[in-house]
């Protein structure tokens, strides 16, 4: 299982059909799947999505960290 650091959302980078999930409990990931990768916050390293497949972690999926409040996006490339 790989650990992938998400990246902060850039100003103006908000797709119309995207959404932001809010992590209510910093000790529990927002998403949990059956894939090969864990996604962590770019700011503090908190686990945001556990065992996810990269196919589901697109630029439309943003997660607000419950620990440091940074809004993250999984897409690291352009």
ABEGO torsion letter per residue (X at the ends): XBBBBBBBBBBGBBBAABBBBBBABAABBABBBABABBBBBAAAGBBABBGBBAAABBAABBBBBAAAGBBBBABABX
